[in-house]
Amino acid sequence: MTTEHGFFRPFSFGLLFLGLISPASVKASEWPQFRGPGGSASAEEQTLPDEFGPQKNLRWKIPVPPGHSSPCIWDDRVILTGSEGSRVMVMSFHRSDGSLQWKREFEMRGEEDLQHDHCSPAAPTACTNGSLIHAYFGAYGLVTLDLEGNVLWEKEFPIESNMFGTGTSPVLEGDSVYLLRDVAGVSALHCFDSETGEERWSTPRPNARTGYATPFVWKREDRTEVVVGGTSTVTGYDAANGEALWWVTGLTALVCTTPAVHGEVLYFGGWSTPNVSPANRLATGFHESPDLTEEILGDVAKFVAHVDRNGDGVVQFEEIPPGRAKEAFSALDFNKSGNWEPEEIGGFVNMPTAPGKNLLVAIQGGGEGDVTSSHVLWQKRRGLPYVASPLCYKGRVYYVKKGGFVSCVDAESGDAYYEARRLGVVGEYYSSPVGAGNRVYVGAVDGTMFVLGTGEELEVIAENKFDEGIYATPAVVDNTMYLRTSDHLWAIGHTES
């Protein structure tokens, strides 16, 4: 068992702030899973600084291995996963100063199909209940450890092909751990006994193909449901036996987002390329390139002629303008020639539009069966999120679209306070927004963390710049934000400097 390693030696700003973090205040010191307590991404009683970064309001930072998982926290432990070469790992750090408690490594059992520059073998976030830690890796399986890093049980799954790897995180509720595996041909929602690893139930999802969403446990007055998005559908399952209780259809075909809840209403939705019309498909990958006009992006031949600088009739990687299409180069290189042939581009553009629509919907709880017509209270079609899950905070629903567009609508009526407003930083937004105090925090892949006000008008209070990408959703406990960037883990809070 590793207890100290030079790679993890913390960069601490002294012992002055150690007393600010009290392990005794258990309730305030829990962020036990992806998006925190109850999956709400909310810390209403917490207060964070507006301005922070590498030189301001930084308590400590440490280098960490690559990975896109978020921190999960219990008392003085920050649990994080990562990957290096052919190994994935679970790590525990002291929350007081960032020093490493232990690291447990696992040799991957095979390789995932990662067809995007932003993919990571360590994307799922671990979860804990203060005695057990559950971590999932698509190339290894589900592993359960105690708080000292000892492996208690494992569950191996066949490594199936998902073009962007594995995004779903395990979720722990009571003595059950829930895991969603939406992979064409073997899709299922699983429930395991958290102590023993015994599978309590497994519900096949034959209509769910590729998916990256994390389950959401909805603790309602009359029952507990596990709600998951899938291909064009969101479904609520009975947490006790896995029975499908209700579902809404006609939604986005490829799901990355997790639901949010306000009272007895659940909010779910997203955006994906398969639901974009062929006429607009190229534009979704190059919306950041101003020289690519609507006319060029609407015609494959004109597009190839425009970007094919050496005139060889194909598009080489270095000829592709910056944008999300270039980041997913291999996904469009169907014949793996190292180039995009016009036929490949045309095949992508002319693929049939998938069933369903890019929507965000508000769903009234308590339904049975297909509630698409009876329980959908309102829907939105503009500014929809791709990867970042919506946030329900202080009676409002916030969501962020790639390219840097933020929306805020009334949770009850769906009326927009502001819709698809520009934040000023283009590119991808994978980190889900988090609410703390009277602020909403939104992270961009370029390394900007926006601080927004919670009023009826869009108010960008601060833009905090990091020199590294932000892919992970931050955790907030004891008035401290724990933020994982490309190369570091940061503890951010008010300091005296």
Sequence and secondary structure as in RCSB ss.txt:
>XXXX:A:sequence
MTTEHGFFRPFSFGLLFLGLISPASVKASEWPQFRGPGGSASAEEQTLPDEFGPQKNLRWKIPVPPGHSSPCIWD
DRVILTGSEGSRVMVMSFHRSDGSLQWKREFEMRGEEDLQHDHCSPAAPTACTNGSLIHAYFGAYGLVTLDLEGN
VLWEKEFPIESNMFGTGTSPVLEGDSVYLLRDVAGVSALHCFDSETGEERWSTPRPNARTGYATPFVWKREDRTE
VVVGGTSTVTGYDAANGEALWWVTGLTALVCTTPAVHGEVLYFGGWSTPNVSPANRLATGFHESPDLTEEILGDV
AKFVAHVDRNGDGVVQFEEIPPGRAKEAFSALDFNKSGNWEPEEIGGFVNMPTAPGKNLLVAIQGGGEGDVTSSH
VLWQKRRGLPYVASPLCYKGRVYYVKKGGFVSCVDAESGDAYYEARRLGVVGEYYSSPVGAGNRVYVGAVDGTMF
VLGTGEELEVIAENKFDEGIYATPAVVDNTMYLRTSDHLWAIGHTES
>XXXX:A:secstr
 B   GGG  EE  GGGGGG  TT TGGGEE STTSGGG  EETT    SS BTTBSEEEEEE  S     EEET
TEEEEEEEETTEEEEEEEETTT  EEEEEEEE SS   B STT  TT S  EE SSEEEEEETTTEEEEEETTS 
EEEEE       TB      EEETTEEEEEE  TTT EEEEEETTT  EEEEEE TT  SB    EEEE SS EE
EEEEETTEEEEEETTT  EEEEEES  SSB    EEETTEEEEEE  GGGS HHHHHHHH TT TTS HHHHT H
HHHHHHH TT SSSEEGGGS SSHHHHTHHHH TT SSEE HHHHHHHHTS   SS  EEEEEESS  EE TTTS
EEEEE SS  SSS  EEETTEEEEEETTTEEEEEETTT  EEEEEEE S  S   S  EEETTEEEEE TTSEEE
EEE SSS  EEEEEE SS   S  EEETTEEEEE SSEEEEE     
